[in-house]
Amino acid sequence: MLRQQALAALMLDTVPAKVAAVLALDPAGPVAPGLRLVPTAPLLGRPPRPLLVPPAEVPRRSLHTAEGRAALLHAIAHIEFNAIDLALDIVWRFPDLPEDFYRDWLRIAREEAQHFTLVDDHLRTLGYAYGDFAAHRGLWDMAEKTADDVLARLALVPRAMEARGLDVNRGIRDKLVQAGEVAAGPILDVILRDEIGHVAAGNRWYRHVCRERGLEPLAAEAELAARYGAPKVRGPFNLEARRAAGFDAAELAALLGR
């Protein structure tokens, strides 16, 4: 069953094994939405590297050095690796949702694994690999906070933290290309294209759960952000990408008014 396979992949603690397991998932397989699953090992399988530190302790490096450019690419790889775990976690953790919900997030997990592989493969051409630089666990920290409620997860991870990636992608892409990492440009383009679809799935299912619960989406999101201590979303915003991802005029107005 796909939800069981997602949980098994989440618990894997080596990078190659996790990526291979995710890429082998078939989103067309049986889902079993009603299953209540229980982890049989530490839930989040983590490789021994990278060293995880608080966000403020991740060193900042100049893009004028090869090491600095590699460190930025490593940070992108780390985001994509975390995104694999986030997609797997939402599949196994929350039962009794429509089958298409699980198929969407399994497709997303596969695309995140493809993104990770693209970035890590390029990192290796520079003489580095995933794990060579310190990283932080901000995305997964919010996943743990929202483990009790699928609505909170959808509001605060894909609609907030992952949507932030839409805003910053172009700036990062341009800085890397201008610093000489021309091959990174098409990789960031692929990531932006796919992430618009990932955020769109978050928007679509967030609104679905709001309808099921009789909630107004904007008001519910504000309440959830306060309850779970979500970081404030700050601009500048890529409004074109956010519109493509399904944010409506009222949501964008609320975002710009913060």
Sequence and secondary structure as in RCSB ss.txt:
>XXXX:A:sequence
MLRQQALAALMLDTVPAKVAAVLALDPAGPVAPGLRLVPTAPLLGRPPRPLLVPPAEVPRRSLHTAEGRAALLHA
IAHIEFNAIDLALDIVWRFPDLPEDFYRDWLRIAREEAQHFTLVDDHLRTLGYAYGDFAAHRGLWDMAEKTADDV
LARLALVPRAMEARGLDVNRGIRDKLVQAGEVAAGPILDVILRDEIGHVAAGNRWYRHVCRERGLEPLAAEAELA
ARYGAPKVRGPFNLEARRAAGFDAAELAALLGR
>XXXX:A:secstr
 HHHHHHHHHH  SHHHHHHHHHT  TTS   TT     SS SS   S S B  GGGS    TTSHHHHHHHHHH
HHHHHHHHHHHHHHHHHH  SS HHHHHHHHHHHHHHHHHHHHHHHHHHHTT  TTSS B  HHHHHHHHTTT H
HHHHHHIIIIIIHHHHHHHHHHHHHHHHTT TTHHHHHHHHHHHHHHHHHHHHHHHHHHHHHHT  HHHHHHHHH
HHHT     S   HHHHHHTT  HHHHHHHHT 
